[in-house]
Structures are given as structure tokens and as C-alpha cells.
Amino acid sequence: MKSIIKQLYTILLVTVACLTVAGCSDDFKSNLRLDGDVWVNSIKLDEYAGTIDYQNKTIVVGVPYDYDVTRMAVSEINLSEGATASIAVGETIDFSLPVSLTVKNGDVQMNYTITVKRDEAKILTFKLNDTYVGKVDQLSKTIFVVVPLTVDITQLKGTFTGSDGVTVTPASGSIQDFTNPVTYTATYRSAVTSYVVTVTQGNVIPTAFIGTASSVSQLTSPEEKAAAQWMMDNISMSEYISFKDVVDGKVDLGKYTAIWWHFHADNGDNPPLPDDAKAAVEKFKVYYQNGGNLLLTRYATFYIKDLSIAKDERVPNNSWGRSEDSPEVVDGAWSFPIAGNESHPLFQDLRWKDGDKTRVYTFDAGYATTNSTAQWHIGTDWGGYEDLNAWRSLTGGIDVACGDDGAVIIAEFEPRANSGRTICIGSGCYDWYGKGVDASADYYHYNVELMTLNAINYLCK
């Protein structure tokens, strides 16, 4: 398989090189060297061997969980015959962030991304009786699960998923008595992590994620799929539903206290709503007007026009974004200010930087973001909303958070008459999927998850 992939890439590289030089005319053919391979056959950092993925052009080097990755020496690099690399044997490099490696052979070149990954032993998701979802906190190494009052907590089956290669005791599927907290221990090579699982009994409220595909696995946007899967894995009694099933009458929206829609579109300059979402408008209007609550994030915020949630029936007037395949890798942590709104339920129990609770950080250096934004620009230079007071009056919304430029990036629309409540999050800092990045390893990305959980809990009150 590896050799087939190499052959295909060689053909592709030669073809691309030809196309870039006037169709490979005879004049250019004589000067180009396109017969060299640009493969990394093997590489070692501090004698730790890398695993090479030729299809995705990535190299992953595994090291012990507490290893210092800031000064690693290239102890071995084996390339195709005649090829040269931008990194040399003996060179010492900081691998705390991914490092680019360029291999050239004549006029052919290929770029690889080297990532050093410390051993990790994580429980990623946790359920009881295949139904009740646990909230996994990787920082405190705790898992909290709420089950109905009628459930016998002395006989509960715990199931989970873990990081690659991990083993966990007690085993997945075993029955435990959760009258008192139970410790689950995850182990992978040099890494050992213990999680304390605590079960409480209370009311479990049905919620849903709505999307344009028939199931989570069928969602074509990695961004939407990451958000939907997180909800299925972390919120008890949550379900995935499709707009088509709503239109076809296969879904009773009234059973859900809150519904979340996270909609992504590449290069999001005022993208149109999907046809299925438009077709479901009348049913969602009834849901909303009868008290149904909505969490609308990214370009799903445009639904406030169709559902007449905003008084002026307008969409956010300023939107943009990149493609999921071409994200921006940030060189520093991203955040937005919330001064004056620190007590809002959305911002409780987040991870703060240096104790400062006036800014919410959502990802750190090295994260890959599309910076997809749907916000309300404020100011006479743009038109529409002269100032925040004008925005509040015209939309009927509450500005929960504004960007550093004053644009409204999180808005709340309180119930009118018998309607439900709506939360809109359109900040470019609110991002679920970074191509080539393990979001769970990002310290501040936890805040994206917790803000979402806080929003859903707030809407369900």
C-alpha cells in the first residue's frame, strides 16, 4: 500500500510541475529535473522513530508523557536517493509545535509536517447503561454523570472510549456500584491517568443537534461533525436529527427543550442557508413560538431572520471565513472580551488566563482555525447599526459579548410572548475542528466545549 501511494504522488508531482511551466514544452523539458523522488524513508528525533503518513504528508514521533520536546535533535533522516531536506541530522529543534519539513529532489519537492506526541492515556467519552453521558474534564481528571431518579445506581454499566492504544480498568462494559465515586485508571506505555467518576441523580432533559445529513457520520463538514459528535458524547439524552426528517414529519420537535444547530460553509461571506433548513422554517417557527429554545452557532445565526427571532428580521451584517482544508495556524492564543458580562451563565467555570475573567480564550498557539465569523458590525461606517443602543433597539437582542472592534459576536434573544430563548454565537474564536490538530490537547479549547454546555443548560432551565 505504501509503495502504491508513493507511485501515485510521484505521478501527481510530475504532472503539477509540468502544468506550471507552459504545459511542459520541449524547451522547458530539457531544463527540468522531474525524475527524483522526495520521500522520507525514516526519521528519528532523539532516537525516537517517526511514523510516516505519505497520504497526508505527516510524521508523528511518540515520546514519553513527561519528555522535554523543546530541544530534540534529529538523530536520523533517510531520504530518497539524491533528495535533500530543510532539516539536517544533528540539528536541535523545538517541537512543542508542529514543524514543517521540505524535501527537494531536482525540481520536485514535498512538504511534510512533523508532530511530536507525548504518550497519553485518556478516557475520551464515558456513558452509563449506554444512555447517560458523562462530562469528562481532562484538567481535573473527573467524570460527572447525571442519571434519572428512577435509575438504580448500584448496578450501572460503564462504557467508554479512550486515546489510541490505551487500556482501562475497570474494563469497559463492567457493572459497578456508583453509590460512591469510582476510579477508572487508563494506561498507555509511560502514561498512567486516573479518573474519578461521580454519579448524581436528577432530571435529564431531552435535547437535539440538527443537521443537514441523515446522521452524524454522514455530515460532510468536519467542523459540524466535531460539534455534533461532542454533543452525542457529552450530553445525556441528546439526539441527532435532520432537517429532512423534520420536514417529512418524522421528528416531533416539541419533545426537545433545546435544539442546537452549528452550520459551517467554506469561505463564509454571507453563505445561503441549506435548502433543507429553509424547507423546515415553518416547523421551526412553531417550535420557537411555542417555547422551544435554540442555540445557533457560526452561520446558523442567519436562521434568526427566517424564524423572525430578531425584531428587524436581518442576519448578522458582517461574515467571513476560510476553507476547512486551508486553515490559519495561529501563533498565539485567541480570545474575546466579556467585561461587564462575566456573570452570564455562558462564562461560568471556564479556564482563565492569569486569573483574568474579563477575556475568554478558546484556543492556543498552534491551533488551526478557519476564523469563520458571523457578527453584527456596529458603527456609522458600515450602515445598519449606528451604535450598540441602536442594535439593541432594532434587533431586540442582548449583547452578551463584543469583539475588540465592538462588533456583537454573542447575542441573546429573550422570550417574547410564549416564545423560547435563543443564543447566537458567531465569533471566529468559536471553532470545533482544526485540520491536523488534536483539539482535546489544546488547553483553552475546553472553553468552547464548556460554553456550549453552559448554553444548553441555560436554555433548558
N, C-alpha and C positions, 0 to 999 in steps of 0.2 A: 504493500500500500504506500509506504514512504517513497519508494522509487517511482511509483506512478505519479504521485503528487509532484515530485521533483521534475519529472519529464514535462508535465503539463505547465508548470511555472516557467520552465526554460523556454518552451514554445511561446508562451504568453509574453515573456520579457523580450524575446527577439522580435515578435510581431509589433509590440508597442514601440520599440526602438526604431523599427523601420518606418512606422507611420509618422513618427516625429521628424523625420528627415526627408521630406518631399517624396514620400512613397517609395523610398529605397531605390532611387535611380542608380544607374550604373556608376555615375560619378561618386555617389556617396558610399556605395557598397565597398569600393576599394579602400576607403579610409576608416571604416568602422570595424571594430572587433566585437563581434556578437556571438562568438563560439565558446566563450568561457562560462563556467558555472559559478554561482555565487552562494554556495551552500555552507552553512556552519555544520560541520560533521559532528563536532563535540566541543564543549566548553566547560571549564571548571573555574570556580571562584573559591579561593582558599581551599582548594582540593574538593569542594562540593560540586558534583556534576550537575549540569543543567539538563532539563528535559525540553527538547526542541519540538515545537509545533510548526511544521512547514506551511500548513494551510493558512494559519492565522499569523504566521511570522512572529511568533513569540517564543521566548526562552524563560523557563521558570527554574530557579535554583532554590532548593529546600535547605534550610539550616535549622539548628536547634531554636527553641522558642525564645531563649534569652540571648541570642547571638548578637554581637555588635556588627551591624550591617553598614556602618558609616565609613569603614575603611577595609574594604575587601580587595584582595589582589587577584588579578587574572592569572591563575596558575597554569592554565592550558587553553589553547584555542586552536582547533583544527579545521581548516577551510578547504574548499575545492582547490584543485591544482591551479596555481597562478593567481589566486584571489588574494586581495589584501583587505584588512579590516581597519575601522576607525579606532579600535581599541587594541592595545598591544599587550602581549604577555609580560607580566611584571608590573603593569600599571595598577595603581591603587585608586579605587573609585568609591564614592558614597552611593550606596544602593538603597538608601532609605526611600527613594522614589524610583519609579521605572527609569531605565537608562536606554537610550537609543544606540543601536549598533548598525553601522553601514558597512556592507561587504561589496567590493567592486572587483570586476574582472574585465579588463578592457573597457568597452563602452556599456557594459551591463552592470547594474547594481541592484541591491536589495536591502531594505531596511528591516531590522528586527527590533523588538522591544524586549529588554531583559528585566525581569522582575525577580527580586529575592523575596522568598516567602518563608517566614518563620513557621516552625511546627505549631499547629494549633489543634486543640481538642475542644470542639464546641458542640453544644446542643443548639440546633438552629430553630427547630419548631417542636412544640410539645402539645399533645392532646390527651384528654382523659375520655375513656369509653368511645374513642373515635369521633367525638362530638364537641367536647368542651375544650376550647383552645386556651393555652397558657400564654401569658405575656412574658417573653424571655428578655431579661435585662442582662446584656453581656458585661456591663460595667460592674454591677453588684453581684453577678452570678446567682441571680434569683429567678424563679419562675412562679408567677401567680396565676391561679386558675379559679374562676367563679363557676359554680355549678348550681342548678336549681335546688330549692329547699327540699324537694322530694327525693333527691338522689342519696343513696347510701354511700357515704364517703369512706366506709371501712372496706369496701370491695370495689376499687376502681382500677381499670386497666390503663396503664400509661404507655403511650406510643410516642415516638419522636423521630426526627431526622437529625443527622449530625454532619460535621465537616468531613472532608474526604479521609477515608481510612480509619475513622475513629471507632473505638469500641466503648460501650457504656454499660455500667452496672448500677442498678438492676437492669436486666435486659428489656428491650422494647417488647411490649405485649404482656409483661408480667403483671399480676394483680398485687396491689399494695393497699395498706390501711393508711389513709391520709388524715386520720384524726389529729395527728401531729405532723409537722413538716418532714418530708422525706428527702434524703440526699441522693442525687444521681451523680456518678463520677465518670467523666469522659477521659479517655486516654488515647494518645497518638504519638508514638515514638517518644520524644523527650518531653512532650506536653501532657500535663495532667490538670484537669479542671473539674471542680466540684460545684454542682448547682443545688440549691435548696429549693424544693418545690412546696409551696404553701397553697392549700385549697380552702376557699371560703364559700359559704352558701348564700345565695341571694337571688334577685330577679335577673334573668337572662333575656335580653330583648332582641328580637329578630331585626337584622339589618341586611343591606344588599349592596353589591357593587354592580353597576350596569355598564355594559359594553356593547360593541358592535359585532362581536363574534358569538358563536353558539356556546363557547366555553372559554375558560381562562387559557387553556392550552392552545386554542385557535386564534387568540389575539395576535395580530401581526406586528404590533408595535412593542418592542422590548420594554419601553417606558410604561405603557399601560399594563402590560403583563406583570411587571415587577410590582406595581401598585396593587393590582387585583390579587396576586398571589399572596402578598403580605397580608391583606385583609383576611383571606381564607385561612391563613396560617396563624393569625394572631387575634381574631375577634370571634368569640363564641357565637354560634347561631347565625353566622354570616353566610350569605349565599351569593353566587354569581347568577345574574340574569341578563338576558339580551334584549335590546330594543325590539328586535323582530318578534320575540315571544310575547312582549308586551303588546305590540300591535296586533298579533294574532290571537290575543285573549288568553294566552296560556299562563299568564302571570297575574296574580292578584296583588297589585301594588299596595293595597290597603293593609296588608299584613306586616309591612315594614315600617318601623318607626323612623328610620333614616335611610336614605339611599345616597351612595357616593358615585360620582362619575368623574374619572380622570381621563381627559382627552388630549392626545398628542397629535400634532401634524408637523412634518418636517418643514423647515423654513417658514415658520408660522406668522406670516404677515396677513393678519385678518383672515384666517382659513375658514371656509364654509363648514357648517355643521354636517355630519354624515346624514345621508338620506334616511336611514333607519331612525335616527334621533328626531328628524323633522316629522317623520310619519307618526311618531309616538307623542307628539306635542300635546294633543288634546287629552290623552290619558294622563300625562304628567301634570297638566293644568288641574285636572280634577283631583289628583293625588295631593298636589301642593295646596290647593284651595280648601281641601278637607282636612288640613292639618299635617300633611306629610312634610318631613324635613329633608333638606338637600345639602350635600357637600359637593360643590362644583369647583374643580381644580384645573389649573392650566387653561386650555381653550374651552373646556366645558363651561367656563364662566359666561360664555356667549349665550348659553341657554336662558339666562335671565331675561333676555329680550323676548324670546318666543313664549316664555311662560308668564310674561308680564310681572316679573318679580321686582324689577327696577321700575320706579314710577315713570321715568322718561322713556322706558322701553328701548334703551340703547345698550349696545355691547361696550365693553372696555374699549376706549378710543386709541389705544397705543399697544400694539403687539408685534413681536418678532421672535426669532429663534433660529437655531441651527439644525442641521440634519443629525439624526441619531448615529449615523455612520461617520460623521466628521465633527465630533465634539471638541470643545475647548478644554484643554488640560490646564487647570488653574495653578498659579504659582503661589497662592496664599489663600487663607480661609475666607469664605464668602459669608456675608451676614446682612441683616437689615435692622433698622432701629425700631424700637417699640416704646420709647419713652412716653410715659403718660398712660400706657395701656398694659403695664407689667402685670396687673392683677387679672387680666382677662383669662378665662379658663383655657384658652388655647396655649398659653405660655407657662403653664404650671409644671414644675418638676423637670424642666429642661436642663441640658448641660450648658453651663455658662462659662465664659472665658474670663478668667481672673476675677470671678465673683461679680462681674458687671451684668446686671439683669436688665439693662436698657437696650441690649442688642442680642438678636437671635442668630447664632451661627449654625449653618446647615451642612457644610462640607468643608474639608480642609485641603491644603495643598496636595496636588496630585490627582484630585478628583476630575473626572471628565464630564463636563456638563454641556447641554445644548443651549443653556441660558434662555429657555423658552419662557416668554413673558406675555401676560395679558393684564395690563394695568390701565388705570384711569389717569391720564396726564392732567395735571392741574396748572392753569395759567392762561393768560390772555394771548400768549404767543401761539397757542395751539387751537383755541376755539373750543367751545363746549362747556367748560367749567372754569370760570374766572378765578375762583378760589375754593378752598375746602367747604366753606359755608354754602356756596352755590352748588357744589357737588352733593352735599348732604340734602339740600332742599330739593334739587331736581331728581335725584335717584331715590331718595328715602333711605339711603344706606348709612351705616356707621363705619367710619374709617378705623379699622382695628390696627392696621399697620400701614405706614407710608415709607417709600424708599427714601434714600438720601436726597433725591431730587424733588421730593414732595409728592410724587405720584402715589395714588392709593393702590396698594398691592394685596391687601387682605381687607375684605369688606363683609359686613354682616347686615342682613336684612331681617328685621324683626317681624313677627307675625302681624298681619293685617287682617282684621275681622277674624275669620276662622282659619286663616292660612297657617302653614308651617313656617319654620325659621330656615334661613339659607345662609351658609357660609361660603364665600368665594375666596380662593387662594390663587393668585396669578403671578406671584413673584418668581423671577428667574432663579432664585435661590432654592425654590421648592422643586426638587428633582429626585426621581426614584432610580434611574438607571444611568450608569456611566459606562460606556463601552470600554471593556478591558480592565475595569476597576472592580474590586470587591468592596461594595458599598458598606457591607457589615463591618469592615475593618476600619472605616472612617469614623473617627471619634464623634464628630458633630453630626453625621448623617442620622444618628439616633434621634436627633431633634425633629427631623422630617417625619419619622415614624410616630414619635410621641405627640407632636402637634396634630397629626391625623387622628390618633386615638383620642386625644383630648377633644377634638372637634366632634367626633362621632358620639362620644359620651355626653358632651354638652347638648348636642341635638336630640339625644334620647332622653333627656331629663323631663 
